[in-house]
Structures are given as C-alpha cells and as structure tokens.
C-alpha cells in the first residue's frame, strides 16, 4: 500500500496514540476529513480517555446565573444579548441574585456558574459586588465566574491590568474561571462572528494570568458556523500550547453552535456526526487536558451520552437555569436531575462520580455534602 494512502495515515496516527506521542496539526487536519472513519477516530479517542480517567465519568451539581443580558457587543452568533431598551432586556437586582444563590444552596449544589452580558452602564464594581455578595452570603458555594471576554472588558473600563482585576475578584471570593468567549481563535473567523469581542491573544492572556495566580479555568471552542477544520485545529493547538506552559486548564468543552434566533440563523446546525468527530479529535489533540466535557445542554442528551465513547469523561452537571444556549434554540431540558445524570452515565457503561468544580470527589448525605 502506498505511503500516502488514507489507511496508512490513520495507522500512523494510531501508532502515535498507542505510544502516547503528541499528534501534529497535520494529524488533526487529517482526522477532521469526512472520509476518515468516524468510529475509528472515536476508538482512538476512547483509548486516550481511558488512560486519563479509566471508566469514571464526572458530573456536578451546578446552577447558572446570568445577571444581565444587556451587552455592548451584540455578536452575530448570540441569541441571548439585548440592547438596554430592547423587549426582554433584564438586569437582576442584588436581592434577585442572592435569591439564586440561596436556591442553589438549598438544592445542595456546589457550584454557581456566573456569566452574562457586558452592560454599558455598569462599572467593574457592579460585577465585583456580585461575587462579594454571593461569597459573603454563601461561603461554601464555589463561584465560577466571568469569562475571559468579561474580565478583559473589566480591565478596559477600570483602566487597570488584568492581573489586578483578577486579584480583586479572588479577594472577594472568585473560585475559578469558566471557558466561555473563546469561540474560534482565528482572526478571519472571529472578525465575522464576534468582531467587537476581545481577540484570541486577550482571551489566552486572561487565562494565563489566572493560572499564574493559582486559579483553575476551563476552555471552550464554538464550532459549526463558518469555521473550517484548519481553524479548529489551530484553536486546539493554541490551547495545548498554553496548557504546556501553565497546566491551569481543568477541562475542555466543545460547544455546538445553535443558529436559531441569531443573525446567523441561515446556517444549518452541526450534525451529530460532526459533534462526535470534534469531541474525538479534541481529546486526541489535547493530550495535556485531563477532562473533556460532553456539554449536554449544547449537544442534546443522546449525542452527549454517545460522546462518552468518543473521548468525553464529563457530562457537566444539573445546569439549572441556563439561558444562553436555550435562547439560541437548544432543545435540551432546562435542567437534569442527579438520578437522570447518573442513569445516562451508567447506561453508557461508565462509573458516575460526583465532583466539585475543582474535580474533587463529593460525598453526600442527603442535601449535605463533604469532599471525599
């Protein structure tokens, strides 16, 4: 068989994976080709997953808090954001925000995931006070808050370095950073889908600074819009390079774009086959990430469960009160019970393990919880 045949290329990649050697960008490009057997790629990703976490699949008990949907950026890809005077625009009061924290604590949740819009009339102190007030009222609740896009904007409006912004947030109770806002790093794509947002280097810079301060964070990639395979691979390589330096990323979450109700509504949503291929290739390229999430809100329950055989080892969590993907037409439930999450994982032949935000095991006695 000639050395350039598709079969030999996949065999060479398989040899690398089996030997634990790093895949190149060219390998990633090849694995994204439609004529490369999806199930074969999935088998390789499953091997890589098995080496990282065995048969464990993590989940957590978490709720989302979106304090405002008013945003200066109004990106083409976003169905969530509003202008100040738009119908449906909202900005929560302190009492409403604290009520959401109380709801999470009463339900026994360990995490509140906080992201939202960048309101033109709100100073950095408003966002800082959200963290302070929640942490003061609910000190055991882990606050995973503000995407790198938001933090870069805080630095801009406060005219202070990102590091000092992060130090302020840590001081009042910030626990970790979510991975949102990464979208696709390639500038030619970013200029079309989110031209006013902070660029890729700013996003990476915020996470680098966070890791240097001891904060852990997640990373995302939004796919299924106008990007191509080479843009996805470039994105993954940038994440891998930063992880080599800092080791601060906990999990990677590929996010399937939902075009409904956006200015890109003419696009067709990504297929389940593309969802699974991206999950698998991400696991294979990101050899220095311990965890890859199948975010069921974005993927849907069936594809998320299937993704557990394509490299994913985390289903995220209960995800109560998520708005951003649902506003864009996500057909997934508004939240999942713990029993439903555990059943999905067990049905896939994996062992369900509850974790906290920092991937420590959680032990439960009713609504009370401790770290195992």
Beta strands, then each sheet from edge to edge (+ up, - down):
strand 1: 56-60
strand 2: 62-65
strand 3: 111-114
strand 4: 142-145
strand 5: 217-223
strand 6: 249-256
strand 7: 291-293
strand 8: 314-317
strand 9: 351-354
strand 10: 362-365
strand 11: 368-371
sheet 1: 8+ 1+ 9+
sheet 2: 2+ 3+ 4+
sheet 3: 5+ 6+ 7+
sheet 4: 10+ 11-
end
